[in-house]
Amino acid sequence: MTTSTPGTTEANLTQLEYLALNATVNVADGHARQELTETQKRIIDDLPTLFAKAAGEPLEELERSAQQTFLTTFGQHRYPTGPDRVLSCYASSVAMEILARSLAGTVTTVGLIHPTFDNIPDILRGMGLRLTPIEESLLAGGDLDAGVPPEVGALFITTPNNPTGTVLAEDRLRLVARLCRERDIVLCLDTSFRGFDYRAQYDHYAVLEAVGCRYVVIEDSGKLWPTLDLKVGMLVSSENVGLPVPEVYSDILLGVSPFILALVERFARDAADGGLDELHEHIAGNRRVLRETLAGIPGVSFPDEDSRVSVERVAIPRSSGSQLFERLQRQNVYVLPGRQFHWADPERGEDTIRVALARSRGTVAAAAAELRSVLLG
Ligand SMILES: Cc1ncc(COP(=O)(O)O)c(C=O)c1O
């Protein structure tokens, strides 16, 4: 992959992630690049069998089974099961694109969580949707009725959020869903990082169905397992969603490879059989290495103390995140600057960088050591 090199402050996050793909130390993108566990290695050793199974089974059955296994592994039992209610996509960004196109005909303004990963606002804006920022603090504990502007026709929340790891608690989801039902707002959730945090694995669909609001949820296998980006995004919508989601989907996709669906199902089964605990321990260990290596550097702190997701923000008040990105880049070490996550107010992200933790322990240790040396230099 080659792209032209954009300036650090103007580039979008994915452009900065491209730069990191061939770097000595890449802790930029949030994709899963840690080593396979022993049981995951066995799945990979068994790929020819998996391929034969995928080629031989009726697609509908295989897809239903993969979706059910994936969703129930993460506590999502009450998801809608009618025709076209769960649509498999090659990535959550593809699901996002389909959602944005589906909204564009009927919705003018989207209330979008702030901060969040910048391809979400970019895709929504690309469809001509107007955005208004909804601060995480409002969602966590504020007055929703007063805080969500009346023009909002869809409300988009990333939970757990990227980069902060903040989880929308069950009682808050219920309140948000009620507000959406009262105002006929389409509630949209991106739960790509759900697998890292048991607190995000209560049954969201049970809450949404009980309230009866219109909703769309983007589920994602892509952040969890080191499957070389073989992944699925699932676009789940309520019976009453009132958007042309299946029609837009059919403009873009026939479906995803049955081989990938079968692979995701096997990784989900492994997660349910203890793999998830192992993954959580790995991420927690990497977070510890990063925090311990940077401990004691004047002014450096970790704003998301309670985060369990596979990325970690580091606050660096003595320089800007964009400058630090460039200084690290000279050492062939890639992080992400915080600026672009603050899509409505980039300056607010200047005092942070984001470090990816879904890496081998050695990669995180090397990144942390270089970061320490640059911060102290
Ligand atoms: C919250 C969130 N949703 C969606 C995406 C897009 O994922 P993908 O690149 O697999 O399409 C990202 C990427 O990091 C993300 O952070």
The ligand as an SDF file (V2000), in Angstrom:
LIG
                    3D

 16 16  0  0  0  0  0  0  0  0999 V2000
  -15.2070    2.4720   16.2830 C   0  0  0  0  0  0  0  0  0  0  0  0
  -14.7600    2.0550   14.9280 C   0  0  0  0  0  0  0  0  0  0  0  0
  -15.6560    1.6650   14.0190 N   0  0  0  0  0  0  0  0  0  0  0  0
  -15.2810    1.2750   12.7970 C   0  0  0  0  0  0  0  0  0  0  0  0
  -13.9660    1.2690   12.4060 C   0  0  0  0  0  0  0  0  0  0  0  0
  -13.5860    0.8270   11.0210 C   0  0  0  0  0  0  0  0  0  0  0  0
  -13.1080   -0.4820   11.0210 O   0  0  0  0  0  0  0  0  0  0  0  0
  -12.6240   -1.1940    9.6840 P   0  0  0  0  0  0  0  0  0  0  0  0
  -11.3650   -0.5250    9.2830 O   0  0  0  0  0  0  0  0  0  0  0  0
  -12.3900   -2.6150   10.0710 O   0  0  0  0  0  0  0  0  0  0  0  0
  -13.6980   -1.0570    8.6740 O   0  0  0  0  0  0  0  0  0  0  0  0
  -12.9930    1.6690   13.3090 C   0  0  0  0  0  0  0  0  0  0  0  0
  -11.5770    1.6230   12.9240 C   0  0  0  0  0  0  0  0  0  0  0  0
  -10.6830    1.6570   13.7180 O   0  0  0  0  0  0  0  0  0  0  0  0
  -13.4000    2.0680   14.6000 C   0  0  0  0  0  0  0  0  0  0  0  0
  -12.5090    2.4670   15.4970 O   0  0  0  0  0  0  0  0  0  0  0  0
  1  2  1  0
  2  3  1  0
  2 15  2  0
  3  4  2  0
  4  5  1  0
  5  6  1  0
  5 12  2  0
  6  7  1  0
  7  8  1  0
  8  9  2  0
  8 10  1  0
  8 11  1  0
 12 13  1  0
 12 15  1  0
 13 14  2  0
 15 16  1  0
M  END
$$$$
